[in-house]
Amino acid sequence: MRILVQEDPFDVGEEVSRFSAGHQDVGAVVTFTGVVRDVPEERLKVMEIEHYPGMTESALAEMAATAMDRWSLADALVIHRYGRLAPGEMIMMVGTASKHRKDAFEAAEYLMDFLKSRAPFWKREITARSAQWVAAKDDDENALKRW
């Protein structure tokens, strides 16, 4: 299990290769990469992401350990960036490795839902007209109910 909270960009291909290497006992590796999207109505200049070092890594490790146990994963990866990110930049990545694809897909979805709703990150969208904190969305909260 590998948890990274970092300001620097990451290379998706390199991360997938590193994550997949040496897993001869798995039949599925699932990855997802999240990207900062524009705010069409206002044109996003930048998204600022804040977190509390230590607390964030601990929460992400707990979430990944839960996924590893619940879906019998061979491995899990969570990368999440902080700082100032422009539209189109990669913000996060999740990877799961399991004997079976169903477990790998479900665990990846669980991790993504958790990251979206419960991970201790604070996001502020800065546009040409305003700067506002991103509020939790009902859809994101509802997605957690299935787990």
Backbone as JSON Lines, residues from 0, in Angstrom:
{"i":0,"aa":"M","n":[0.87,-1.18,0.0],"ca":[0.0,0.0,0.0],"c":[0.91,1.23,0.0]}
{"i":1,"aa":"R","n":[0.57,2.16,-0.89],"ca":[1.38,3.38,-1.01],"c":[0.46,4.58,-1.02]}
{"i":2,"aa":"I","n":[0.73,5.54,-0.12],"ca":[-0.06,6.76,0.01],"c":[0.89,7.93,-0.2]}
{"i":3,"aa":"L","n":[0.56,8.81,-1.15],"ca":[1.37,9.99,-1.4],"c":[0.49,11.23,-1.41]}
{"i":4,"aa":"V","n":[0.86,12.22,-0.63],"ca":[0.21,13.53,-0.67],"c":[1.34,14.49,-1.02]}
{"i":5,"aa":"Q","n":[1.22,15.1,-2.19],"ca":[2.35,15.85,-2.71],"c":[1.92,17.07,-3.5]}
{"i":6,"aa":"E","n":[2.81,18.02,-3.57],"ca":[2.55,19.23,-4.35],"c":[2.95,19.04,-5.81]}
{"i":7,"aa":"D","n":[3.97,18.26,-6.04],"ca":[4.51,18.08,-7.39],"c":[3.61,17.22,-8.27]}
{"i":8,"aa":"P","n":[3.64,17.46,-9.58],"ca":[2.9,16.59,-10.52],"c":[3.46,15.17,-10.47]}
{"i":9,"aa":"F","n":[2.67,14.21,-10.95],"ca":[3.13,12.84,-11.04],"c":[2.94,12.35,-12.47]}
{"i":10,"aa":"D","n":[3.71,11.35,-12.83],"ca":[3.65,10.75,-14.16],"c":[2.77,9.51,-14.08]}
{"i":11,"aa":"V","n":[1.61,9.53,-14.72],"ca":[0.65,8.44,-14.63],"c":[1.26,7.13,-15.14]}
{"i":12,"aa":"G","n":[1.91,7.17,-16.28],"ca":[2.5,5.96,-16.84],"c":[3.53,5.35,-15.9]}
{"i":13,"aa":"E","n":[4.36,6.19,-15.34],"ca":[5.38,5.72,-14.4],"c":[4.73,5.12,-13.16]}
{"i":14,"aa":"E","n":[3.69,5.78,-12.66],"ca":[3.01,5.28,-11.46],"c":[2.31,3.95,-11.72]}
{"i":15,"aa":"V","n":[1.67,3.8,-12.89],"ca":[1.01,2.54,-13.22],"c":[2.04,1.43,-13.36]}
{"i":16,"aa":"S","n":[3.14,1.71,-14.02],"ca":[4.2,0.71,-14.17],"c":[4.76,0.28,-12.82]}
{"i":17,"aa":"R","n":[5.03,1.24,-11.95],"ca":[5.56,0.94,-10.62],"c":[4.55,0.12,-9.82]}
{"i":18,"aa":"F","n":[3.29,0.52,-9.89],"ca":[2.24,-0.15,-9.12],"c":[2.02,-1.59,-9.62]}
{"i":19,"aa":"S","n":[2.1,-1.79,-10.91],"ca":[1.82,-3.11,-11.51],"c":[3.0,-4.08,-11.38]}
{"i":20,"aa":"A","n":[4.2,-3.55,-11.25],"ca":[5.39,-4.39,-11.23],"c":[5.37,-5.39,-10.07]}
{"i":21,"aa":"G","n":[5.7,-6.62,-10.4],"ca":[5.84,-7.63,-9.37],"c":[4.56,-8.26,-8.88]}
{"i":22,"aa":"H","n":[3.44,-7.89,-9.44],"ca":[2.16,-8.48,-9.02],"c":[1.79,-9.63,-9.95]}
{"i":23,"aa":"Q","n":[2.42,-10.76,-9.78],"ca":[2.13,-11.92,-10.62],"c":[0.96,-12.73,-10.09]}
{"i":24,"aa":"D","n":[0.5,-12.41,-8.89],"ca":[-0.59,-13.15,-8.27],"c":[-1.94,-12.47,-8.44]}
{"i":25,"aa":"V","n":[-2.0,-11.42,-9.25],"ca":[-3.26,-10.7,-9.44],"c":[-3.74,-10.87,-10.88]}
{"i":26,"aa":"G","n":[-5.06,-10.74,-11.04],"ca":[-5.65,-10.81,-12.37],"c":[-6.18,-9.48,-12.84]}
{"i":27,"aa":"A","n":[-6.13,-8.47,-11.95],"ca":[-6.67,-7.16,-12.31],"c":[-5.91,-6.04,-11.61]}
{"i":28,"aa":"V","n":[-5.59,-5.03,-12.4],"ca":[-5.07,-3.77,-11.87],"c":[-5.97,-2.69,-12.44]}
{"i":29,"aa":"V","n":[-6.59,-1.92,-11.56],"ca":[-7.49,-0.84,-11.96],"c":[-6.89,0.47,-11.49]}
{"i":30,"aa":"T","n":[-6.87,1.46,-12.39],"ca":[-6.4,2.79,-12.01],"c":[-7.4,3.84,-12.46]}
{"i":31,"aa":"F","n":[-7.42,4.93,-11.73],"ca":[-8.25,6.08,-12.08],"c":[-7.43,7.32,-11.79]}
{"i":32,"aa":"T","n":[-7.49,8.28,-12.7],"ca":[-6.79,9.54,-12.52],"c":[-7.8,10.68,-12.61]}
{"i":33,"aa":"G","n":[-7.83,11.52,-11.59],"ca":[-8.72,12.68,-11.58],"c":[-7.99,13.9,-12.09]}
{"i":34,"aa":"V","n":[-8.72,14.74,-12.82],"ca":[-8.17,15.93,-13.46],"c":[-8.96,17.16,-13.0]}
{"i":35,"aa":"V","n":[-8.26,18.26,-12.77],"ca":[-8.94,19.51,-12.42],"c":[-9.73,19.96,-13.65]}
{"i":36,"aa":"R","n":[-11.03,20.16,-13.46],"ca":[-11.86,20.58,-14.6],"c":[-12.2,22.06,-14.47]}
{"i":37,"aa":"D","n":[-12.44,22.66,-15.6],"ca":[-12.79,24.07,-15.67],"c":[-14.2,24.29,-15.1]}
{"i":38,"aa":"V","n":[-14.45,25.49,-14.69],"ca":[-15.79,25.91,-14.28],"c":[-16.34,26.7,-15.46]}
{"i":39,"aa":"P","n":[-17.16,26.09,-16.3],"ca":[-17.56,26.7,-17.58],"c":[-18.18,28.08,-17.45]}
{"i":40,"aa":"E","n":[-18.97,28.3,-16.41],"ca":[-19.66,29.59,-16.28],"c":[-18.69,30.74,-15.97]}
{"i":41,"aa":"E","n":[-17.56,30.41,-15.33],"ca":[-16.68,31.5,-14.86],"c":[-15.23,31.37,-15.3]}
{"i":42,"aa":"R","n":[-14.84,30.3,-15.96],"ca":[-13.46,30.07,-16.37],"c":[-12.52,30.0,-15.17]}
{"i":43,"aa":"L","n":[-12.27,28.81,-14.73],"ca":[-11.39,28.57,-13.6],"c":[-9.96,28.97,-13.95]}
{"i":44,"aa":"K","n":[-9.37,29.8,-13.1],"ca":[-7.96,30.14,-13.26],"c":[-7.1,29.09,-12.57]}
{"i":45,"aa":"V","n":[-7.46,28.79,-11.32],"ca":[-6.68,27.84,-10.54],"c":[-7.54,27.28,-9.41]}
{"i":46,"aa":"M","n":[-7.23,26.06,-9.01],"ca":[-7.84,25.49,-7.82],"c":[-6.74,25.38,-6.77]}
{"i":47,"aa":"E","n":[-7.02,25.9,-5.6],"ca":[-6.08,25.79,-4.49],"c":[-6.56,24.69,-3.56]}
{"i":48,"aa":"I","n":[-5.66,23.78,-3.23],"ca":[-6.0,22.66,-2.36],"c":[-5.12,22.72,-1.13]}
{"i":49,"aa":"E","n":[-5.77,22.69,0.03],"ca":[-5.06,22.72,1.3],"c":[-5.33,21.43,2.07]}
{"i":50,"aa":"H","n":[-4.41,21.11,2.98],"ca":[-4.58,19.94,3.84],"c":[-3.71,20.11,5.07]}
{"i":51,"aa":"Y","n":[-3.93,19.25,6.06],"ca":[-3.09,19.23,7.26],"c":[-2.15,18.03,7.16]}
{"i":52,"aa":"P","n":[-0.85,18.28,6.93],"ca":[0.09,17.17,6.84],"c":[0.01,16.27,8.08]}
{"i":53,"aa":"G","n":[0.14,15.01,7.86],"ca":[0.03,14.04,8.95],"c":[-1.4,13.55,9.09]}
{"i":54,"aa":"M","n":[-2.32,14.46,9.3],"ca":[-3.73,14.08,9.41],"c":[-4.23,13.51,8.09]}
{"i":55,"aa":"T","n":[-3.87,14.15,7.0],"ca":[-4.34,13.71,5.69],"c":[-3.8,12.33,5.34]}
{"i":56,"aa":"E","n":[-2.5,12.14,5.5],"ca":[-1.91,10.85,5.18],"c":[-2.5,9.74,6.04]}
{"i":57,"aa":"S","n":[-2.73,10.03,7.3],"ca":[-3.33,9.04,8.21],"c":[-4.74,8.65,7.76]}
{"i":58,"aa":"A","n":[-5.54,9.63,7.39],"ca":[-6.91,9.36,6.94],"c":[-6.9,8.55,5.64]}
{"i":59,"aa":"L","n":[-6.01,8.88,4.73],"ca":[-5.94,8.15,3.46],"c":[-5.44,6.73,3.67]}
{"i":60,"aa":"A","n":[-4.48,6.56,4.57],"ca":[-3.97,5.21,4.86],"c":[-5.06,4.35,5.5]}
{"i":61,"aa":"E","n":[-5.84,4.93,6.38],"ca":[-6.94,4.19,7.01],"c":[-7.98,3.76,5.97]}
{"i":62,"aa":"M","n":[-8.31,4.69,5.07],"ca":[-9.26,4.4,4.01],"c":[-8.74,3.3,3.1]}
{"i":63,"aa":"A","n":[-7.46,3.36,2.73],"ca":[-6.88,2.34,1.85],"c":[-6.8,0.98,2.56]}
{"i":64,"aa":"A","n":[-6.47,0.98,3.84],"ca":[-6.43,-0.28,4.61],"c":[-7.81,-0.92,4.67]}
{"i":65,"aa":"T","n":[-8.85,-0.11,4.83],"ca":[-10.22,-0.62,4.82],"c":[-10.53,-1.28,3.48]}
{"i":66,"aa":"A","n":[-10.15,-0.62,2.39],"ca":[-10.38,-1.18,1.05],"c":[-9.6,-2.49,0.87]}
{"i":67,"aa":"M","n":[-8.35,-2.52,1.33],"ca":[-7.54,-3.73,1.18],"c":[-8.18,-4.91,1.9]}
{"i":68,"aa":"D","n":[-8.69,-4.68,3.1],"ca":[-9.34,-5.76,3.85],"c":[-10.67,-6.17,3.24]}
{"i":69,"aa":"R","n":[-11.48,-5.18,2.92],"ca":[-12.84,-5.47,2.44],"c":[-12.86,-6.21,1.11]}
{"i":70,"aa":"W","n":[-11.91,-5.88,0.21],"ca":[-11.9,-6.49,-1.11],"c":[-10.71,-7.43,-1.32]}
{"i":71,"aa":"S","n":[-10.03,-7.79,-0.27],"ca":[-8.87,-8.7,-0.36],"c":[-7.89,-8.27,-1.44]}
{"i":72,"aa":"L","n":[-7.52,-6.99,-1.41],"ca":[-6.6,-6.46,-2.41],"c":[-5.17,-6.93,-2.15]}
{"i":73,"aa":"A","n":[-4.43,-7.1,-3.21],"ca":[-3.0,-7.37,-3.1],"c":[-2.23,-6.08,-2.86]}
{"i":74,"aa":"D","n":[-2.79,-4.96,-3.35],"ca":[-2.11,-3.67,-3.2],"c":[-3.09,-2.54,-3.47]}
{"i":75,"aa":"A","n":[-2.74,-1.37,-2.96],"ca":[-3.53,-0.16,-3.21],"c":[-2.59,1.03,-3.31]}
{"i":76,"aa":"L","n":[-2.99,2.0,-4.1],"ca":[-2.22,3.22,-4.31],"c":[-3.17,4.4,-4.25]}
{"i":77,"aa":"V","n":[-2.78,5.43,-3.51],"ca":[-3.52,6.69,-3.5],"c":[-2.51,7.82,-3.6]}
{"i":78,"aa":"I","n":[-2.66,8.64,-4.62],"ca":[-1.85,9.86,-4.78],"c":[-2.83,11.02,-4.83]}
{"i":79,"aa":"H","n":[-2.56,12.06,-4.04],"ca":[-3.4,13.26,-4.11],"c":[-2.48,14.48,-4.0]}
{"i":80,"aa":"R","n":[-2.72,15.43,-4.87],"ca":[-1.91,16.64,-4.88],"c":[-2.56,17.75,-4.06]}
{"i":81,"aa":"Y","n":[-1.74,18.71,-3.67],"ca":[-2.22,19.92,-3.03],"c":[-1.45,21.1,-3.63]}
{"i":82,"aa":"G","n":[-1.89,22.29,-3.28],"ca":[-1.26,23.5,-3.83],"c":[-2.15,24.11,-4.9]}
{"i":83,"aa":"R","n":[-1.53,24.82,-5.83],"ca":[-2.27,25.51,-6.9],"c":[-2.22,24.66,-8.17]}
{"i":84,"aa":"L","n":[-3.41,24.25,-8.63],"ca":[-3.51,23.41,-9.82],"c":[-4.4,24.1,-10.85]}
{"i":85,"aa":"A","n":[-3.97,24.08,-12.09],"ca":[-4.72,24.69,-13.19],"c":[-5.64,23.65,-13.83]}
{"i":86,"aa":"P","n":[-6.67,24.11,-14.54],"ca":[-7.52,23.16,-15.27],"c":[-6.67,22.28,-16.19]}
{"i":87,"aa":"G","n":[-7.01,20.99,-16.2],"ca":[-6.28,20.03,-17.01],"c":[-5.17,19.31,-16.27]}
{"i":88,"aa":"E","n":[-4.77,19.82,-15.11],"ca":[-3.72,19.15,-14.35],"c":[-4.3,17.96,-13.58]}
{"i":89,"aa":"M","n":[-3.48,16.93,-13.42],"ca":[-3.89,15.76,-12.64],"c":[-3.88,16.12,-11.16]}
{"i":90,"aa":"I","n":[-4.98,15.77,-10.5],"ca":[-5.13,16.1,-9.08],"c":[-4.95,14.87,-8.2]}
{"i":91,"aa":"M","n":[-5.34,13.69,-8.7],"ca":[-5.25,12.49,-7.88],"c":[-5.2,11.24,-8.75]}
{"i":92,"aa":"M","n":[-4.79,10.15,-8.1],"ca":[-4.76,8.86,-8.77],"c":[-5.02,7.78,-7.74]}
{"i":93,"aa":"V","n":[-5.79,6.78,-8.14],"ca":[-6.07,5.62,-7.3],"c":[-5.7,4.38,-8.1]}
{"i":94,"aa":"G","n":[-5.11,3.41,-7.42],"ca":[-4.82,2.13,-8.04],"c":[-5.2,1.0,-7.11]}
{"i":95,"aa":"T","n":[-5.74,-0.06,-7.67],"ca":[-6.06,-1.26,-6.88],"c":[-5.6,-2.49,-7.66]}
{"i":96,"aa":"A","n":[-5.14,-3.49,-6.93],"ca":[-4.7,-4.74,-7.54],"c":[-5.35,-5.89,-6.77]}
{"i":97,"aa":"S","n":[-5.97,-6.81,-7.52],"ca":[-6.7,-7.9,-6.9],"c":[-6.66,-9.14,-7.8]}
{"i":98,"aa":"K","n":[-7.0,-10.28,-7.22],"ca":[-7.09,-11.5,-8.02],"c":[-8.2,-11.39,-9.06]}
{"i":99,"aa":"H","n":[-9.27,-10.67,-8.71],"ca":[-10.43,-10.6,-9.58],"c":[-10.8,-9.16,-9.9]}
{"i":100,"aa":"R","n":[-11.26,-8.92,-11.12],"ca":[-11.55,-7.55,-11.58],"c":[-12.66,-6.88,-10.79]}
{"i":101,"aa":"K","n":[-13.69,-7.64,-10.39],"ca":[-14.81,-7.05,-9.66],"c":[-14.31,-6.39,-8.38]}
{"i":102,"aa":"D","n":[-13.46,-7.1,-7.64],"ca":[-12.91,-6.53,-6.4],"c":[-12.06,-5.3,-6.69]}
{"i":103,"aa":"A","n":[-11.24,-5.36,-7.73],"ca":[-10.38,-4.22,-8.06],"c":[-11.2,-3.0,-8.46]}
{"i":104,"aa":"F","n":[-12.24,-3.2,-9.27],"ca":[-13.09,-2.08,-9.68],"c":[-13.86,-1.5,-8.5]}
{"i":105,"aa":"E","n":[-14.47,-2.37,-7.69],"ca":[-15.25,-1.88,-6.55],"c":[-14.38,-1.14,-5.54]}
{"i":106,"aa":"A","n":[-13.21,-1.68,-5.26],"ca":[-12.31,-1.03,-4.32],"c":[-11.86,0.33,-4.85]}
{"i":107,"aa":"A","n":[-11.59,0.41,-6.16],"ca":[-11.19,1.7,-6.75],"c":[-12.33,2.71,-6.64]}
{"i":108,"aa":"E","n":[-13.56,2.27,-6.89],"ca":[-14.7,3.18,-6.76],"c":[-14.88,3.64,-5.32]}
{"i":109,"aa":"Y","n":[-14.72,2.73,-4.39],"ca":[-14.81,3.08,-2.97],"c":[-13.77,4.15,-2.62]}
{"i":110,"aa":"L","n":[-12.53,3.93,-3.04],"ca":[-11.47,4.89,-2.76],"c":[-11.77,6.26,-3.37]}
{"i":111,"aa":"M","n":[-12.27,6.26,-4.6],"ca":[-12.6,7.54,-5.26],"c":[-13.74,8.24,-4.54]}
{"i":112,"aa":"D","n":[-14.76,7.49,-4.14],"ca":[-15.88,8.1,-3.41],"c":[-15.42,8.67,-2.08]}
{"i":113,"aa":"F","n":[-14.56,7.94,-1.4],"ca":[-14.04,8.42,-0.12],"c":[-13.23,9.7,-0.33]}
{"i":114,"aa":"L","n":[-12.34,9.68,-1.32],"ca":[-11.51,10.87,-1.58],"c":[-12.37,12.1,-1.88]}
{"i":115,"aa":"K","n":[-13.43,11.9,-2.61],"ca":[-14.29,13.02,-3.01],"c":[-15.07,13.59,-1.82]}
{"i":116,"aa":"S","n":[-15.44,12.74,-0.87],"ca":[-16.35,13.18,0.18],"c":[-15.75,13.26,1.58]}
{"i":117,"aa":"R","n":[-14.76,12.44,1.89],"ca":[-14.31,12.36,3.27],"c":[-12.83,12.68,3.5]}
{"i":118,"aa":"A","n":[-12.05,12.69,2.46],"ca":[-10.63,12.98,2.65],"c":[-10.46,14.42,3.1]}
{"i":119,"aa":"P","n":[-9.57,14.66,4.05],"ca":[-9.41,16.01,4.6],"c":[-8.6,16.95,3.71]}
{"i":120,"aa":"F","n":[-9.23,17.34,2.6],"ca":[-8.68,18.35,1.71],"c":[-9.69,19.48,1.61]}
{"i":121,"aa":"W","n":[-9.21,20.7,1.49],"ca":[-10.08,21.85,1.31],"c":[-9.71,22.48,-0.02]}
{"i":122,"aa":"K","n":[-10.72,22.68,-0.86],"ca":[-10.5,23.14,-2.23],"c":[-11.19,24.48,-2.45]}
{"i":123,"aa":"R","n":[-10.45,25.39,-3.06],"ca":[-10.99,26.72,-3.38],"c":[-10.78,26.98,-4.87]}
{"i":124,"aa":"E","n":[-11.89,27.31,-5.54],"ca":[-11.84,27.64,-6.96],"c":[-11.66,29.14,-7.12]}
{"i":125,"aa":"I","n":[-10.65,29.5,-7.89],"ca":[-10.37,30.91,-8.15],"c":[-10.63,31.18,-9.63]}
{"i":126,"aa":"T","n":[-11.59,32.07,-9.87],"ca":[-11.94,32.46,-11.24],"c":[-11.62,33.93,-11.43]}
{"i":127,"aa":"A","n":[-11.9,34.44,-12.6],"ca":[-11.67,35.86,-12.87],"c":[-12.56,36.74,-12.0]}
{"i":128,"aa":"R","n":[-13.73,36.21,-11.6],"ca":[-14.69,37.03,-10.85],"c":[-14.71,36.78,-9.36]}
{"i":129,"aa":"S","n":[-14.26,35.6,-8.91],"ca":[-14.41,35.31,-7.49],"c":[-13.47,34.19,-7.05]}
{"i":130,"aa":"A","n":[-13.45,33.99,-5.75],"ca":[-12.75,32.85,-5.14],"c":[-13.71,32.26,-4.12]}
{"i":131,"aa":"Q","n":[-14.01,30.97,-4.27],"ca":[-14.94,30.36,-3.32],"c":[-14.53,28.93,-3.0]}
{"i":132,"aa":"W","n":[-14.79,28.55,-1.75],"ca":[-14.52,27.19,-1.31],"c":[-15.52,26.25,-1.95]}
{"i":133,"aa":"V","n":[-15.05,25.06,-2.32],"ca":[-15.91,24.06,-2.94],"c":[-16.68,23.34,-1.84]}
{"i":134,"aa":"A","n":[-18.0,23.38,-1.94],"ca":[-18.87,22.72,-0.96],"c":[-19.1,21.27,-1.35]}
{"i":135,"aa":"A","n":[-19.41,20.47,-0.35],"ca":[-19.76,19.07,-0.61],"c":[-21.03,19.01,-1.45]}
{"i":136,"aa":"K","n":[-21.07,18.04,-2.34],"ca":[-22.24,17.88,-3.21],"c":[-23.06,16.69,-2.73]}
{"i":137,"aa":"D","n":[-24.37,16.81,-2.85],"ca":[-25.27,15.73,-2.44],"c":[-24.96,14.43,-3.18]}
{"i":138,"aa":"D","n":[-24.65,14.52,-4.47],"ca":[-24.34,13.32,-5.24],"c":[-23.13,12.57,-4.68]}
{"i":139,"aa":"D","n":[-22.13,13.34,-4.24],"ca":[-20.93,12.71,-3.68],"c":[-21.26,12.03,-2.35]}
{"i":140,"aa":"E","n":[-22.06,12.68,-1.53],"ca":[-22.46,12.08,-0.26],"c":[-23.3,10.83,-0.49]}
{"i":141,"aa":"N","n":[-24.21,10.89,-1.45],"ca":[-25.06,9.74,-1.76],"c":[-24.25,8.55,-2.28]}
{"i":142,"aa":"A","n":[-23.17,8.83,-2.98],"ca":[-22.33,7.76,-3.51],"c":[-21.73,6.93,-2.38]}
{"i":143,"aa":"L","n":[-21.47,7.53,-1.25],"ca":[-20.89,6.8,-0.13],"c":[-21.86,5.82,0.5]}
{"i":144,"aa":"K","n":[-23.14,6.06,0.35],"ca":[-24.16,5.22,1.0],"c":[-24.13,3.78,0.52]}
{"i":145,"aa":"R","n":[-23.64,3.55,-0.69],"ca":[-23.63,2.18,-1.2],"c":[-22.55,1.33,-0.56]}
{"i":146,"aa":"W","n":[-21.6,1.96,0.12],"ca":[-20.53,1.22,0.74],"c":[-20.85,0.92,2.2]}
